[in-house]
Amino acid sequence: MTQFKQHYEWNNWYLRLKNRHNGVSFPILDNAEKDDLSILVANRQDWKIYISMDLDNGEIYQTSNIVGFDADLMQVTTKNGSNYTLETPLNDSQLELLKLYFRKDGFNPSDALEK
């Protein structure tokens, strides 16, 4: 496995969602569709969210699940305590979905039921 160095730039990053109950996961590589948005609006507590990036050697680097996002600094915090500064997303939907997942409405991703 490739050792990912924190100093790499997070360019062309994309989101991956993983269902907390059955383990199904999928990347969001294209612009978000209505189904992607509805997952993060109605059923957010059922999903963990990850940041992924394709490395130059063909491997995919993925964070542990994201539990915090600072939109002003463009930084994410993972469940394991790592902090990453995001650069350019793969497409406009990535940032839109990340902001939607972490909107301020009382939902705390780190409090959601673990599976």
JODA-V572435 format. One record per residue. N is the residue number from 0. SS is DSSP state (H for helix, E for strand, L for the rest). OMEGA is omega as a letter, one per 40 degrees, with the letter a starting at -180 (* if undefined). BURIAL is # if it has 9 or more other ideal C-beta (glycine too) atoms within 8 Angstrom, else .. Layout:
n->N ss->SS omega->OMEGA burial->BURIAL
n->N ss->SS omega->OMEGA burial->BURIAL
This chain:
n->0 ss->L omega->i burial->.
n->1 ss->L omega->i burial->.
n->2 ss->L omega->i burial->.
n->3 ss->L omega->a burial->.
n->4 ss->L omega->a burial->.
n->5 ss->L omega->a burial->.
n->6 ss->L omega->i burial->.
n->7 ss->L omega->i burial->.
n->8 ss->L omega->i burial->.
n->9 ss->E omega->i burial->#
n->10 ss->L omega->a burial->.
n->11 ss->L omega->i burial->.
n->12 ss->E omega->i burial->#
n->13 ss->E omega->a burial->#
n->14 ss->E omega->i burial->#
n->15 ss->E omega->i burial->#
n->16 ss->E omega->i burial->#
n->17 ss->E omega->i burial->#
n->18 ss->E omega->a burial->#
n->19 ss->L omega->a burial->#
n->20 ss->L omega->a burial->.
n->21 ss->L omega->i burial->.
n->22 ss->L omega->i burial->.
n->23 ss->L omega->i burial->.
n->24 ss->E omega->i burial->#
n->25 ss->E omega->i burial->.
n->26 ss->E omega->i burial->.
n->27 ss->E omega->a burial->#
n->28 ss->L omega->a burial->.
n->29 ss->L omega->i burial->.
n->30 ss->L omega->a burial->.
n->31 ss->L omega->i burial->#
n->32 ss->L omega->a burial->.
n->33 ss->H omega->i burial->.
n->34 ss->H omega->i burial->.
n->35 ss->H omega->a burial->#
n->36 ss->H omega->a burial->#
n->37 ss->H omega->i burial->#
n->38 ss->H omega->a burial->#
n->39 ss->H omega->i burial->#
n->40 ss->H omega->a burial->.
n->41 ss->H omega->a burial->.
n->42 ss->L omega->a burial->#
n->43 ss->H omega->a burial->#
n->44 ss->H omega->a burial->.
n->45 ss->H omega->a burial->.
n->46 ss->E omega->i burial->#
n->47 ss->E omega->a burial->#
n->48 ss->E omega->a burial->#
n->49 ss->E omega->i burial->#
n->50 ss->E omega->i burial->#
n->51 ss->E omega->i burial->#
n->52 ss->E omega->i burial->#
n->53 ss->E omega->i burial->.
n->54 ss->L omega->a burial->#
n->55 ss->L omega->a burial->.
n->56 ss->L omega->i burial->.
n->57 ss->L omega->i burial->.
n->58 ss->L omega->i burial->.
n->59 ss->E omega->i burial->.
n->60 ss->E omega->i burial->#
n->61 ss->E omega->i burial->.
n->62 ss->L omega->i burial->#
n->63 ss->L omega->a burial->.
n->64 ss->L omega->a burial->#
n->65 ss->E omega->i burial->#
n->66 ss->E omega->i burial->.
n->67 ss->E omega->i burial->#
n->68 ss->E omega->i burial->#
n->69 ss->E omega->a burial->.
n->70 ss->L omega->a burial->.
n->71 ss->L omega->a burial->.
n->72 ss->L omega->a burial->.
n->73 ss->L omega->i burial->.
n->74 ss->E omega->i burial->#
n->75 ss->E omega->i burial->#
n->76 ss->E omega->a burial->#
n->77 ss->E omega->i burial->#
n->78 ss->L omega->a burial->.
n->79 ss->L omega->i burial->.
n->80 ss->L omega->i burial->.
n->81 ss->L omega->i burial->#
n->82 ss->E omega->i burial->.
n->83 ss->E omega->i burial->#
n->84 ss->E omega->a burial->.
n->85 ss->E omega->i burial->#
n->86 ss->L omega->a burial->.
n->87 ss->L omega->i burial->.
n->88 ss->E omega->i burial->#
n->89 ss->L omega->i burial->.
n->90 ss->L omega->a burial->.
n->91 ss->H omega->a burial->.
n->92 ss->H omega->a burial->#
n->93 ss->H omega->a burial->#
n->94 ss->H omega->i burial->.
n->95 ss->H omega->a burial->#
n->96 ss->H omega->i burial->#
n->97 ss->H omega->i burial->#
n->98 ss->H omega->i burial->#
n->99 ss->H omega->a burial->#
n->100 ss->H omega->a burial->#
n->101 ss->L omega->i burial->#
n->102 ss->L omega->a burial->.
n->103 ss->L omega->i burial->.
n->104 ss->L omega->i burial->.
n->105 ss->L omega->i burial->.
n->106 ss->L omega->i burial->.
n->107 ss->L omega->a burial->.
n->108 ss->H omega->a burial->#
n->109 ss->H omega->i burial->.
n->110 ss->H omega->a burial->.
n->111 ss->L omega->a burial->#
n->112 ss->L omega->i burial->.
n->113 ss->L omega->i burial->.
n->114 ss->L omega->* burial->.
